């Protein structure tokens, strides 16, 4: 499974960006998807996740109300709409995927996912 994230760039604080992650599998609809980010000098952290059935979404407290995760199964793509961006949102954003099935960890954990994309850089200027 290959994941390709794109849509990053430079934006001013208060602006918006939409990240996309294209997945190279026709069975994309069976994959739970997540977004994580890693700021310079910091560990990778959870941002948002959506289950394979779209029945549940998860968000980090730091992005709740500003970011929205969604998926288009017809396009094998998951999106992260980011509004009201802040300088602290500056990071490399990674998408991740996991084939549906039981798991002892939650979609908010990196350990939940089996496949990762290469990351796309988001820079928010103040």
Buried (B, 14 or more C-beta within 10 A) or exposed (E): BEBBBBBBEEBEBEBEBEBBBBBEBEEBBBBBBBBBBBBEEEEBBBBBBBBBEBEEBBBBEBBEEBBBBBBEBEEBBBBBBBBEBBEEBBBBBBBBBBBEEEEEEEBBBBEBBEBBBEBBEBBBEE
